[in-house]
C-alpha cells in the first residue's frame, strides 16, 4: 500500500501517514489544528514485511485501510526525557 507521510509544524517528532497524498478529508479538524499545516516528508510503500523504526507496520496499515490515516507521535516517556532539564 502506498502512503504519504507528513510532519507536524507544531508538534516535534509527530508524523501523519495518509493513504492518499494531499488528501486530508478524513483527518479530524481538531487533529489538523493541533498539528498545524502538514509538511510532506516522503511517500512510502508499506507492506506487512516492511519494518518501520517507530511504528508497528501492521497497525499503520490497518489504520490507513480503516480510516485513511495514522498518527505517529512521540511516546510519553520519550517526551518526558527530552523536555527535562
TIMI-2910 file (N, C-alpha, C, CB; in pm, 1 decimal, decimal comma, always signed):
<rs>
+----------+----------+----------+----------+----------+----------+----------+----------+----------+----------+----------+----------+------+
!      n_x !      n_y !      n_z !     ca_x !     ca_y !     ca_z !      c_x !      c_y !      c_z !     cb_x !     cb_y !     cb_z ! resn !
+----------+----------+----------+----------+----------+----------+----------+----------+----------+----------+----------+----------+------+
!    +82,6 !   -117,3 !     +0,0 !     +0,0 !     +0,0 !     +0,0 !    +87,6 !   +124,5 !     +0,0 !    -94,3 !     -0,7 !   +119,8 !  Unk !
!    +61,5 !   +213,6 !    -90,2 !   +133,5 !   +340,3 !    -98,3 !    +72,4 !   +438,0 !     +1,7 !   +129,0 !   +398,5 !   -243,0 !  Unk !
!   +156,4 !   +516,2 !    +68,8 !   +107,3 !   +620,0 !   +158,3 !   +199,2 !   +740,6 !   +150,5 !    +97,2 !   +568,0 !   +303,4 !  Unk !
!   +150,2 !   +851,5 !   +202,0 !   +229,6 !   +974,3 !   +208,9 !   +248,5 !  +1007,6 !   +356,2 !   +160,5 !  +1093,3 !   +131,3 !  Unk !
!   +365,6 !  +1058,2 !   +390,3 !   +397,2 !  +1091,1 !   +529,4 !   +426,6 !  +1240,4 !   +539,2 !   +518,3 !  +1007,1 !   +581,2 !  Unk !
!   +366,2 !  +1302,0 !   +640,4 !   +380,5 !  +1445,1 !   +665,1 !   +427,2 !  +1465,7 !   +807,9 !   +247,2 !  +1520,5 !   +639,2 !  Unk !
!   +508,3 !  +1569,4 !   +830,3 !   +546,6 !  +1603,0 !   +966,4 !   +465,2 !  +1723,8 !  +1011,4 !   +699,2 !  +1631,4 !   +976,5 !  Unk !
!   +451,5 !  +1734,4 !  +1141,7 !   +375,2 !  +1842,3 !  +1201,2 !   +460,8 !  +1968,9 !  +1210,1 !   +323,9 !  +1801,5 !  +1340,2 !  Unk !
!   +399,3 !  +2082,8 !  +1184,6 !   +467,8 !  +2210,9 !  +1203,3 !   +474,0 !  +2248,6 !  +1350,9 !   +397,2 !  +2321,5 !  +1123,6 !  Unk !
!   +377,1 !  +2199,6 !  +1428,9 !   +364,5 !  +2242,2 !  +1567,6 !   +416,0 !  +2141,4 !  +1669,1 !   +222,8 !  +2271,7 !  +1596,8 !  Unk !
!   +412,6 !  +2013,0 !  +1635,9 !   +449,1 !  +1908,8 !  +1731,6 !   +573,9 !  +1834,8 !  +1683,5 !   +332,0 !  +1809,8 !  +1751,8 !  Unk !
!   +682,3 !  +1850,9 !  +1756,4 !   +808,6 !  +1788,0 !  +1719,2 !   +795,8 !  +1636,2 !  +1719,5 !   +920,3 !  +1831,8 !  +1814,5 !  Unk !
!   +858,8 !  +1572,4 !  +1622,4 !   +862,8 !  +1425,6 !  +1610,4 !   +724,5 !  +1362,8 !  +1597,0 !   +932,9 !  +1366,1 !  +1730,5 !  Unk !
!   +631,1 !  +1435,3 !  +1536,1 !   +495,7 !  +1386,2 !  +1513,8 !   +471,3 !  +1381,2 !  +1363,9 !   +389,8 !  +1476,2 !  +1585,2 !  Unk !
!   +425,2 !  +1265,3 !  +1316,9 !   +406,6 !  +1241,7 !  +1173,9 !   +267,2 !  +1189,1 !  +1146,2 !   +511,6 !  +1143,4 !  +1121,1 !  Unk !
!   +212,3 !  +1231,7 !  +1033,5 !    +80,6 !  +1189,0 !   +990,1 !    +96,0 !  +1109,8 !   +861,0 !    -14,6 !  +1310,4 !   +970,6 !  Unk !
!    +51,4 !   +984,5 !   +863,0 !    +50,9 !   +899,0 !   +744,4 !    -88,6 !   +909,5 !   +683,7 !    +88,4 !   +748,5 !   +779,5 !  Unk !
!    -96,9 !   +932,4 !   +553,7 !   -227,3 !   +934,1 !   +487,1 !   -224,1 !   +837,1 !   +369,2 !   -264,1 !  +1078,3 !   +439,2 !  Unk !
!   -339,7 !   +776,5 !   +344,3 !   -349,4 !   +676,9 !   +237,4 !   -335,2 !   +740,0 !    +99,7 !   -481,7 !   +602,9 !   +246,4 !  Unk !
!   -382,1 !   +863,2 !    +84,4 !   -376,7 !   +932,7 !    -43,9 !   -306,6 !  +1066,3 !    -24,8 !   -519,2 !   +952,9 !   -103,0 !  Unk !
!   -201,1 !  +1089,5 !    -99,8 !   -121,7 !  +1211,2 !    -87,2 !   -209,0 !  +1336,0 !    -98,5 !    -12,3 !  +1213,9 !   -193,5 !  Unk !
!   -188,9 !  +1427,6 !     -6,0 !   -257,3 !  +1557,2 !     -0,7 !   -407,1 !  +1547,3 !    +23,3 !   -233,7 !  +1631,3 !   -127,8 !  Unk !
!   -456,5 !  +1431,9 !    +65,4 !   -598,5 !  +1417,0 !    +97,4 !   -613,9 !  +1411,9 !   +249,1 !   -658,7 !  +1288,6 !    +30,7 !  Unk !
!   -657,2 !  +1524,0 !   +304,5 !   -675,1 !  +1534,5 !   +449,6 !   -823,1 !  +1533,8 !   +487,6 !   -608,2 !  +1661,9 !   +502,3 !  Unk !
!   -907,9 !  +1492,3 !   +395,3 !  -1052,8 !  +1496,4 !   +418,6 !  -1098,4 !  +1402,4 !   +530,2 !  -1125,8 !  +1461,4 !   +291,0 !  Unk !
!  -1023,7 !  +1297,6 !   +559,3 !  -1061,5 !  +1203,4 !   +665,6 !  -1000,8 !  +1239,0 !   +801,2 !  -1019,2 !  +1063,3 !   +627,1 !  Unk !
!   -914,7 !  +1339,2 !   +804,4 !   -846,8 !  +1376,2 !   +928,1 !   -939,5 !  +1466,4 !  +1009,7 !   -710,8 !  +1447,6 !   +898,5 !  Unk !
!   -961,2 !  +1436,4 !  +1136,5 !  -1044,6 !  +1524,1 !  +1220,3 !   -988,9 !  +1666,5 !  +1223,7 !  -1054,3 !  +1468,1 !  +1363,8 !  Unk !
!  -1078,2 !  +1764,2 !  +1216,2 !  -1036,2 !  +1905,2 !  +1216,1 !   -952,5 !  +1940,0 !  +1339,2 !  -1158,8 !  +1996,7 !  +1209,8 !  Unk !
!   -991,1 !  +1887,5 !  +1454,1 !   -917,0 !  +1916,2 !  +1577,5 !   -772,5 !  +1867,8 !  +1567,5 !   -986,1 !  +1850,5 !  +1698,1 !  Unk !
!   -751,4 !  +1752,0 !  +1505,8 !   -615,8 !  +1698,8 !  +1489,4 !   -535,7 !  +1785,4 !  +1393,4 !   -620,3 !  +1553,5 !  +1438,6 !  Unk !
!   -596,3 !  +1827,2 !  +1284,7 !   -526,0 !  +1914,1 !  +1190,2 !   -487,5 !  +2046,7 !  +1255,2 !   -612,8 !  +1939,5 !  +1066,4 !  Unk !
!   -574,6 !  +2102,3 !  +1336,8 !   -541,3 !  +2227,6 !  +1406,7 !   -425,4 !  +2205,3 !  +1503,3 !   -664,5 !  +2282,4 !  +1483,2 !  Unk !
!   -426,0 !  +2092,4 !  +1571,5 !   -319,5 !  +2060,3 !  +1666,6 !   -184,6 !  +2044,6 !  +1596,4 !   -353,7 !  +1932,3 !  +1743,1 !  Unk !
!   -185,5 !  +1980,9 !  +1478,2 !    -61,3 !  +1954,4 !  +1404,4 !    -10,8 !  +2075,0 !  +1327,0 !    -81,9 !  +1840,0 !  +1309,4 !  Unk !
!    -99,7 !  +2164,5 !  +1289,0 !    -62,1 !  +2274,2 !  +1200,9 !    -60,4 !  +2224,5 !  +1057,6 !    +75,4 !  +2332,9 !  +1240,1 !  Unk !
!    -25,1 !  +2311,4 !   +965,6 !    -21,5 !  +2271,9 !   +823,9 !    +82,1 !  +2162,1 !   +803,6 !    +10,6 !  +2394,0 !   +732,8 !  Unk !
!    +40,4 !  +2044,8 !   +753,5 !   +134,9 !  +1933,4 !   +736,7 !   +242,1 !  +1963,2 !   +631,1 !    +59,1 !  +1806,4 !   +698,1 !  Unk !
!   +363,0 !  +1915,7 !   +657,8 !   +475,7 !  +1930,0 !   +565,3 !   +506,5 !  +1792,1 !   +508,2 !   +602,1 !  +1991,8 !   +636,8 !  Unk !
!   +496,1 !  +1777,5 !   +376,5 !   +521,5 !  +1647,3 !   +312,9 !   +668,2 !  +1609,0 !   +330,3 !   +484,1 !  +1651,0 !   +161,7 !  Unk !
!   +689,1 !  +1487,3 !   +379,7 !   +824,1 !  +1436,9 !   +402,6 !   +862,2 !  +1335,4 !   +296,1 !   +835,3 !  +1374,4 !   +541,9 !  Unk !
!   +772,8 !  +1237,9 !   +272,3 !   +803,9 !  +1134,3 !   +173,9 !   +680,5 !  +1051,3 !   +142,6 !   +917,1 !  +1043,8 !   +224,4 !  Unk !
!   +690,8 !   +976,2 !    +34,6 !   +593,8 !   +873,4 !     +0,6 !   +660,5 !   +740,3 !    +30,3 !   +546,8 !   +883,4 !   -150,1 !  Unk !
!   +580,2 !   +643,5 !    +73,8 !   +636,7 !   +516,5 !   +116,3 !   +543,7 !   +402,5 !    +78,3 !   +662,9 !   +516,4 !   +267,4 !  Unk !
!   +602,0 !   +294,2 !    +31,0 !   +526,8 !   +172,0 !     +2,7 !   +529,5 !    +85,7 !   +129,1 !   +586,8 !    +94,3 !   -121,5 !  Unk !
!   +411,9 !    +58,7 !   +184,1 !   +401,9 !    -23,3 !   +304,4 !   +348,8 !   -160,8 !   +270,1 !   +312,0 !    +43,7 !   +408,7 !  Unk !
!   +403,8 !   -261,3 !   +335,8 !   +356,5 !   -399,1 !   +323,7 !   +390,5 !   -468,3 !   +455,7 !   +422,1 !   -473,9 !   +199,1 !  Unk !
!   +324,3 !   -578,6 !   +486,6 !   +342,2 !   -643,6 !   +617,4 !   +485,9 !   -679,2 !   +653,5 !   +261,2 !   -767,0 !   +621,6 !  Unk !
!   +570,7 !   -704,5 !   +554,9 !   +709,3 !   -742,5 !   +583,8 !   +800,8 !   -622,0 !   +606,1 !   +763,7 !   -826,7 !   +470,5 !  Unk !
!   +753,4 !   -504,1 !   +577,0 !   +836,2 !   -384,1 !   +591,3 !   +852,8 !   -348,9 !   +738,9 !   +774,0 !   -265,0 !   +514,1 !  Unk !
!   +970,6 !   -309,8 !   +776,6 !   +996,7 !   -267,6 !   +914,7 !   +998,6 !   -116,0 !   +920,0 !  +1131,3 !   -326,3 !   +967,6 !  Unk !
!   +936,3 !    -62,8 !  +1021,6 !   +938,3 !    +80,4 !  +1047,4 !  +1011,2 !   +104,8 !  +1178,8 !   +794,0 !   +139,2 !  +1051,6 !  Unk !
!  +1085,2 !   +213,9 !  +1186,2 !  +1167,5 !   +240,4 !  +1304,6 !  +1084,2 !   +264,7 !  +1430,3 !  +1256,7 !   +360,1 !  +1279,4 !  Unk !
!   +973,3 !   +336,5 !  +1417,8 !   +897,4 !   +376,2 !  +1535,6 !   +760,9 !   +309,7 !  +1549,1 !   +879,4 !   +522,4 !  +1534,2 !  Unk !
!   +708,1 !   +254,7 !  +1442,6 !   +570,3 !   +207,3 !  +1441,0 !   +560,1 !    +60,4 !  +1401,7 !   +488,1 !   +291,3 !  +1346,1 !  Unk !
!   +450,6 !     -1,1 !  +1441,6 !   +415,7 !   -136,7 !  +1401,0 !   +347,6 !   -127,0 !  +1264,8 !   +322,8 !   -207,5 !  +1507,3 !  Unk !
!   +409,1 !   -180,2 !  +1161,7 !   +357,7 !   -165,6 !  +1025,5 !   +216,5 !   -222,9 !  +1012,6 !   +451,4 !   -234,5 !   +926,0 !  Unk !
!   +185,5 !   -328,0 !  +1087,2 !    +51,3 !   -386,3 !  +1081,5 !    -53,0 !   -286,3 !  +1130,7 !    +44,8 !   -515,4 !  +1165,4 !  Unk !
!    -22,8 !   -215,9 !  +1238,2 !   -113,8 !   -114,8 !  +1291,8 !   -129,0 !     +2,4 !  +1194,3 !    -63,3 !    -64,3 !  +1428,2 !  Unk !
!    -18,5 !    +45,4 !  +1136,2 !    -23,4 !   +155,1 !  +1038,7 !   -110,6 !   +116,0 !   +919,8 !   +119,2 !   +192,4 !   +990,9 !  Unk !
!    -87,7 !     -1,5 !   +865,0 !   -167,0 !    -48,6 !   +751,3 !   -316,0 !    -57,2 !   +787,1 !   -115,9 !   -186,0 !   +704,3 !  Unk !
!   -345,3 !   -109,4 !   +903,6 !   -484,9 !   -121,1 !   +946,7 !   -550,6 !    +16,9 !   +957,1 !   -493,3 !   -194,3 !  +1082,2 !  Unk !
!   -480,6 !   +112,2 !  +1020,0 !   -535,2 !   +246,6 !  +1033,0 !   -555,1 !   +314,0 !   +897,0 !   -443,9 !   +331,4 !  +1119,7 !  Unk !
!   -460,1 !   +295,3 !   +806,9 !   -473,8 !   +354,0 !   +673,2 !   -592,6 !   +294,3 !   +598,7 !   -345,4 !   +333,0 !   +592,1 !  Unk !
!   -611,9 !   +165,3 !   +611,2 !   -723,0 !    +99,5 !   +541,7 !   -857,5 !   +134,5 !   +604,3 !   -703,6 !    -51,8 !   +542,5 !  Unk !
!   -863,2 !   +141,6 !   +737,5 !   -990,6 !   +164,3 !   +805,9 !  -1033,0 !   +310,6 !   +808,4 !   -982,1 !   +113,1 !   +946,5 !  Unk !
!   -937,1 !   +402,8 !   +830,8 !   -976,8 !   +542,8 !   +843,5 !   -904,7 !   +637,6 !   +749,7 !   -954,8 !   +587,3 !   +982,2 !  Unk !
!   -802,3 !   +586,2 !   +679,1 !   -732,1 !   +669,2 !   +581,7 !   -613,8 !   +746,6 !   +637,0 !   -826,9 !   +764,2 !   +522,2 !  Unk !
!   -582,4 !   +728,6 !   +766,3 !   -468,8 !   +799,4 !   +826,0 !   -417,2 !   +725,4 !   +949,3 !   -508,9 !   +943,3 !   +863,5 !  Unk !
!   -292,9 !   +761,0 !   +986,9 !   -229,0 !   +707,0 !  +1106,8 !   -142,1 !   +817,6 !  +1164,6 !   -144,2 !   +577,3 !  +1075,0 !  Unk !
!   -145,7 !   +833,7 !  +1296,5 !    -64,9 !   +935,3 !  +1363,8 !    +50,4 !   +869,3 !  +1437,0 !   -150,4 !  +1017,9 !  +1461,6 !  Unk !
!   +171,0 !   +918,1 !  +1410,5 !   +290,6 !   +873,9 !  +1482,7 !   +334,7 !   +988,8 !  +1572,1 !   +406,0 !   +830,4 !  +1383,9 !  Unk !
!   +325,8 !   +969,1 !  +1702,0 !   +363,6 !  +1072,9 !  +1798,3 !   +468,3 !  +1016,1 !  +1893,2 !   +239,2 !  +1124,8 !  +1877,4 !  Unk !
!   +548,0 !  +1103,1 !  +1954,1 !   +647,7 !  +1053,9 !  +2049,6 !   +579,4 !   +981,4 !  +2165,2 !   +734,0 !  +1170,3 !  +2103,1 !  Unk !
!   +643,0 !   +877,6 !  +2212,8 !   +591,8 !   +805,8 !  +2328,9 !   +601,5 !   +898,1 !  +2450,2 !   +670,7 !   +672,5 !  +2352,7 !  Unk !
!   +512,9 !   +881,8 !  +2544,0 !   +508,7 !   +968,4 !  +2662,5 !   +644,3 !   +974,4 !  +2732,8 !   +401,6 !   +918,9 !  +2760,4 !  Unk !
!   +706,8 !   +858,5 !  +2755,8 !   +833,3 !   +856,9 !  +2828,7 !   +945,5 !   +921,8 !  +2747,2 !   +871,3 !   +713,1 !  +2865,3 !  Unk !
!   +942,5 !   +910,5 !  +2613,7 !  +1043,4 !   +977,1 !  +2531,9 !  +1028,5 !  +1127,7 !  +2543,3 !  +1032,5 !   +933,2 !  +2384,8 !  Unk !
!   +902,8 !  +1175,2 !  +2541,1 !   +876,8 !  +1317,9 !  +2550,6 !   +927,5 !  +1371,6 !  +2684,8 !   +726,0 !  +1346,9 !  +2533,9 !  Unk !
!   +904,8 !  +1297,5 !  +2792,5 !   +949,3 !  +1343,5 !  +2923,7 !  +1100,5 !  +1353,4 !  +2932,3 !   +898,1 !  +1251,0 !  +3031,7 !  Unk !
!  +1171,4 !  +1257,5 !  +2875,0 !  +1316,6 !  +1260,1 !  +2884,6 !  +1377,3 !  +1369,8 !  +2798,1 !  +1373,7 !  +1125,6 !  +2845,0 !  Unk !
!  +1310,5 !  +1409,7 !  +2691,3 !  +1366,8 !  +1514,3 !  +2604,4 !  +1329,6 !  +1653,4 !  +2652,2 !  +1319,4 !  +1495,4 !  +2460,9 !  Unk !
!  +1231,7 !  +1667,9 !  +2744,9 !  +1190,6 !  +1800,5 !  +2789,6 !  +1242,7 !  +1834,0 !  +2928,1 !  +1040,7 !  +1811,0 !  +2788,4 !  Unk !
!  +1300,4 !  +1737,7 !  +2997,6 !  +1355,9 !  +1766,0 !  +3131,5 !  +1488,7 !  +1836,2 !  +3116,4 !  +1372,9 !  +1635,5 !  +3215,0 !  Unk !
!  +1517,4 !  +1919,1 !  +3213,9 !  +1645,0 !  +1995,2 !  +3211,3 !  +1743,6 !  +1936,3 !  +3308,6 !  +1622,0 !  +2144,1 !  +3244,8 !  Unk !
+----------+----------+----------+----------+----------+----------+----------+----------+----------+----------+----------+----------+------+
</rs>
